[in-house]
């Protein structure tokens, strides 16, 4: 996501309001390279919804028993969300290096809402309609919770200035992939529902998460590429593909649970250190 400190200032529009072609187009209406990557993010999110609908929901409603097509479509939808995460990672990096257009921050939030809010929430909704032990209305409620959590998180990100290098609350790409991983684990309905709601809470919480920069960005990119490979192996029914996918999903869920614990432990240690320093300063 684009950091607040990387937002470019608004550039005054051209003097002529009628001539907006070519070089006379107002700078505030020109797309930068980072904006193009952001639009790729939005496109991937929309296509994830498309494949979830045409490959999973419609065959279920029409009574089709083609499980292979559903598996391929589910894998494709999740891979598209992963690609959206790659676009989201790189548009922030490019914006910091080359500057973004004045529309950059708004485009980024709108694209994230599609790819990491609507797409995973819709995935949860469809899961509630096609899974044997799921309850459709309860799943719809969980999907709404995920969507609203992302909306609130993105709105707060636009209004709150945090210290450099940190996010407040689980980043929406990480949260979306964790929600999808929980669904793909195919756990019983109640644990799945509770885990999804827990991720939604983490997205609007005050838990601090490091921003993907430097080595962390490289590690995140490597993890996304590896996840794509696991999904492809599962989609094409490769030997051990199901086990590999569940292992990858479990690791994603574990990361989502462990990072808040480390962040909480760090805050507690910082609080204790501050109290020790305050007591030491009061001693004669």
C-alpha positions as CSV (number, residue, x, y, z in Angstrom):
1,X,0.0,0.0,0.0
2,X,1.2,3.5,-0.6
3,X,2.6,5.1,2.5
4,X,1.3,8.5,3.6
5,X,4.8,10.0,3.3
6,X,5.0,8.9,-0.3
7,X,1.9,10.8,-1.4
8,X,2.8,13.4,-3.9
9,X,1.4,16.9,-3.6
10,X,-1.5,18.0,-5.7
11,X,-0.2,19.7,-8.9
12,X,-2.2,22.7,-10.2
13,X,-4.2,21.9,-13.2
14,X,-3.5,23.5,-16.6
15,X,-4.8,26.9,-17.3
16,X,-7.1,25.7,-20.1
17,X,-10.0,23.6,-18.9
18,X,-11.1,22.7,-22.4
19,X,-7.9,21.4,-23.9
20,X,-7.0,18.3,-21.9
21,X,-5.4,16.2,-24.7
22,X,-1.8,15.4,-25.0
23,X,0.7,17.6,-23.2
24,X,-2.1,20.0,-22.0
25,X,-3.8,17.3,-19.9
26,X,-3.8,18.4,-16.2
27,X,-1.1,16.6,-14.3
28,X,-3.6,15.6,-11.7
29,X,-5.3,13.4,-14.4
30,X,-2.2,11.6,-15.7
31,X,-1.5,8.1,-14.5
32,X,2.0,7.2,-13.3
33,X,3.7,3.9,-13.5
34,X,2.7,3.2,-9.9
35,X,-1.0,3.9,-10.8
36,X,-0.8,1.4,-13.7
37,X,0.3,-1.3,-11.2
38,X,-2.5,-0.2,-8.9
39,X,-5.0,-0.7,-11.7
40,X,-3.5,-4.2,-12.3
41,X,-4.3,-4.9,-8.6
42,X,-8.0,-3.9,-9.1
43,X,-8.2,-6.0,-12.3
44,X,-6.9,-9.1,-10.5
45,X,-9.4,-8.6,-7.7
46,X,-12.3,-8.3,-10.2
47,X,-11.2,-11.4,-12.1
48,X,-11.0,-13.3,-8.8
49,X,-14.6,-12.6,-8.2
50,X,-15.4,-13.7,-11.8
51,X,-13.7,-17.1,-11.5
52,X,-15.3,-17.7,-8.1
53,X,-18.7,-17.1,-9.7
54,X,-18.3,-18.9,-13.0
55,X,-16.2,-21.8,-11.8
56,X,-17.6,-22.5,-8.3
57,X,-21.0,-20.8,-7.6
58,X,-22.7,-21.3,-11.0
59,X,-21.8,-25.1,-11.3
60,X,-23.0,-25.6,-7.8
61,X,-26.3,-23.9,-8.5
62,X,-26.8,-25.8,-11.7
63,X,-26.0,-29.2,-10.1
64,X,-22.8,-29.8,-11.9
65,X,-20.6,-32.5,-10.5
66,X,-17.4,-31.3,-12.2
67,X,-15.2,-31.0,-9.1
68,X,-12.1,-30.5,-11.2
69,X,-13.4,-27.3,-12.7
70,X,-14.3,-26.0,-9.2
71,X,-10.8,-26.8,-8.0
72,X,-9.2,-25.1,-11.0
73,X,-11.4,-22.0,-10.6
74,X,-10.8,-21.8,-6.8
75,X,-7.0,-22.0,-7.5
76,X,-7.3,-19.4,-10.2
77,X,-9.2,-17.0,-8.0
78,X,-6.7,-17.3,-5.2
79,X,-3.8,-16.9,-7.6
80,X,-5.3,-13.7,-8.9
81,X,-5.6,-12.4,-5.3
82,X,-1.9,-13.3,-4.9
83,X,-1.1,-11.4,-8.1
84,X,-3.0,-8.4,-6.8
85,X,-0.8,-8.6,-3.7
86,X,2.3,-8.5,-5.9
87,X,0.9,-5.4,-7.7
88,X,0.1,-3.8,-4.4
89,X,3.7,-4.5,-3.2
90,X,5.3,-3.1,-6.2
91,X,3.1,0.0,-6.6
92,X,4.2,1.2,-3.2
93,X,7.9,0.6,-4.0
94,X,7.6,2.3,-7.4
95,X,5.7,5.2,-5.8
96,X,8.5,5.8,-3.3
97,X,11.1,5.7,-6.1
98,X,9.4,7.6,-8.9
99,X,6.6,9.4,-7.1
100,X,2.9,8.7,-7.6
101,X,0.3,10.9,-9.2
102,X,-2.1,12.9,-7.1
103,X,-4.6,10.1,-7.6
104,X,-2.3,7.4,-6.3
105,X,-3.4,7.1,-2.7
106,X,-7.1,7.1,-3.7
107,X,-6.6,4.5,-6.5
108,X,-4.6,2.3,-4.1
109,X,-7.4,2.3,-1.5
110,X,-10.1,1.6,-4.1
111,X,-8.1,-1.2,-5.7
112,X,-7.3,-2.8,-2.3
113,X,-11.0,-2.7,-1.4
114,X,-11.8,-4.7,-4.5
115,X,-8.9,-7.2,-4.3
116,X,-8.6,-7.6,-0.5
117,X,-12.1,-6.7,0.6
118,X,-14.7,-7.7,-1.9
119,X,-12.8,-10.7,-3.4
120,X,-12.1,-12.6,-0.2
121,X,-15.5,-11.7,1.3
122,X,-17.2,-13.1,-1.8
123,X,-15.0,-16.2,-1.5
124,X,-16.3,-16.7,2.0
125,X,-19.8,-16.1,0.9
126,X,-19.6,-18.7,-1.9
127,X,-17.9,-21.2,0.5
128,X,-21.0,-20.9,2.7
129,X,-23.2,-21.8,-0.3
130,X,-21.2,-24.8,-1.6
131,X,-19.7,-26.4,1.5
132,X,-21.6,-29.4,2.9
133,X,-21.5,-28.4,6.5
134,X,-21.7,-24.6,6.1
135,X,-24.6,-22.4,6.9
136,X,-25.3,-19.9,4.1
137,X,-26.7,-17.0,6.2
138,X,-24.0,-17.3,8.9
139,X,-21.3,-17.3,6.1
140,X,-22.9,-14.3,4.6
141,X,-22.6,-12.5,7.9
142,X,-18.9,-13.5,8.2
143,X,-18.4,-12.2,4.7
144,X,-19.9,-8.9,5.6
145,X,-17.6,-8.7,8.7
146,X,-14.6,-9.3,6.5
147,X,-15.7,-6.6,4.0
148,X,-16.4,-4.0,6.6
149,X,-13.1,-4.7,8.4
150,X,-11.2,-4.0,5.2
151,X,-13.3,-0.8,4.6
152,X,-12.7,0.4,8.1
153,X,-9.0,-0.5,7.9
154,X,-8.4,1.4,4.6
155,X,-10.4,4.4,5.9
156,X,-8.3,4.5,9.1
157,X,-5.1,4.2,7.0
158,X,-6.0,7.3,5.1
159,X,-6.7,9.3,8.3
160,X,-4.1,8.2,10.8
161,X,-0.4,8.9,10.6
162,X,1.8,6.2,12.2
163,X,5.5,6.0,12.8
164,X,7.5,5.1,9.8
165,X,7.8,1.4,8.9
166,X,4.7,0.2,10.7
167,X,1.1,-0.6,9.9
168,X,-1.7,-0.5,12.6
169,X,-3.7,-3.6,12.2
170,X,-3.1,-6.6,9.9
171,X,-2.5,-5.3,6.4
172,X,-5.5,-6.0,4.1
173,X,-3.5,-8.1,1.6
174,X,-2.2,-10.3,4.4
175,X,-5.6,-10.5,6.0
176,X,-7.3,-11.4,2.7
177,X,-4.8,-14.3,2.0
178,X,-5.2,-15.5,5.6
179,X,-9.0,-15.6,5.2
180,X,-8.8,-17.5,2.0
181,X,-6.2,-19.9,3.5
182,X,-8.7,-20.6,6.4
183,X,-11.4,-21.5,3.8
184,X,-9.0,-23.8,1.8
185,X,-8.0,-25.7,4.9
186,X,-11.5,-27.2,4.9
187,X,-11.9,-27.2,8.6
188,X,-15.2,-27.8,10.3
189,X,-17.6,-24.8,9.9
190,X,-17.5,-23.3,13.4
191,X,-13.7,-23.2,13.7
192,X,-13.5,-21.8,10.2
193,X,-16.0,-19.1,11.0
194,X,-14.3,-18.1,14.3
195,X,-10.9,-17.9,12.6
196,X,-12.3,-15.7,9.8
197,X,-13.9,-13.3,12.3
198,X,-10.6,-13.3,14.3
199,X,-8.7,-12.2,11.2
200,X,-11.3,-9.5,10.6
201,X,-10.7,-8.2,14.1
202,X,-6.9,-8.2,13.6
203,X,-7.3,-6.0,10.6
204,X,-9.1,-3.3,12.6
205,X,-7.0,-3.8,15.8
206,X,-4.1,-1.6,17.0
207,X,-1.6,-4.4,16.7
208,X,1.5,-3.1,14.8
209,X,2.7,-4.9,11.7
210,X,6.0,-4.1,9.9
211,X,5.7,-2.7,6.4
212,X,7.2,-4.9,3.6
213,X,10.5,-3.2,2.9
214,X,13.9,-4.5,2.0
215,X,14.5,-8.1,3.0
216,X,10.9,-8.4,4.3
217,X,9.6,-7.3,0.9
218,X,11.8,-10.0,-0.8
219,X,10.6,-12.6,1.7
220,X,7.0,-11.7,1.1
221,X,7.4,-11.9,-2.7
222,X,9.1,-15.3,-2.4
223,X,6.2,-16.5,-0.2
224,X,3.6,-15.3,-2.7
225,X,5.4,-17.1,-5.6
226,X,5.7,-20.3,-3.5
227,X,2.0,-20.1,-2.7
228,X,1.2,-19.8,-6.4
229,X,3.2,-23.0,-7.0
230,X,1.3,-24.8,-4.3
231,X,-2.1,-23.7,-5.7
232,X,-1.0,-24.8,-9.2
233,X,0.0,-28.2,-7.9
234,X,-3.3,-28.6,-6.2
235,X,-5.3,-27.4,-9.2
236,X,-3.7,-29.9,-11.5
237,X,-4.0,-32.7,-9.0
238,X,-0.2,-33.3,-8.7
239,X,1.0,-36.0,-6.3
240,X,0.8,-34.6,-2.8
241,X,-0.8,-31.4,-4.1
242,X,-3.5,-31.4,-1.5
243,X,-1.1,-32.0,1.3
244,X,1.2,-29.2,0.0
245,X,-1.7,-26.8,-0.3
246,X,-2.9,-27.5,3.3
247,X,0.6,-27.1,4.6
248,X,1.0,-23.7,2.9
249,X,-2.4,-22.6,4.1
250,X,-1.6,-23.7,7.7
251,X,1.7,-21.8,7.6
252,X,-0.2,-18.6,6.4
253,X,-2.7,-19.0,9.3
254,X,0.1,-19.6,11.8
255,X,1.9,-16.5,10.6
256,X,-1.3,-14.5,11.0
257,X,-1.6,-15.7,14.6
258,X,2.1,-15.5,15.6
259,X,2.9,-11.9,14.4
260,X,0.3,-10.4,16.8
261,X,1.8,-12.4,19.7
262,X,5.3,-11.0,18.9
263,X,3.9,-7.5,18.6
264,X,2.1,-7.7,21.9
265,X,5.2,-9.1,23.6
266,X,7.3,-6.3,22.2
267,X,4.8,-3.7,23.5
268,X,4.8,-5.3,27.0
269,X,8.6,-5.3,27.1
270,X,8.7,-1.7,26.0
271,X,6.2,-0.7,28.7
272,X,8.2,-2.5,31.3
273,X,11.4,-0.8,30.1
274,X,9.8,2.6,30.3
275,X,8.5,1.9,33.8
276,X,12.0,0.9,34.9
277,X,13.5,4.0,33.4
278,X,10.9,6.2,35.2
279,X,11.5,4.5,38.5
280,X,15.3,4.9,38.1
281,X,14.8,8.6,37.3
282,X,12.9,9.1,40.5
283,X,15.6,7.6,42.7
284,X,17.7,10.2,44.6
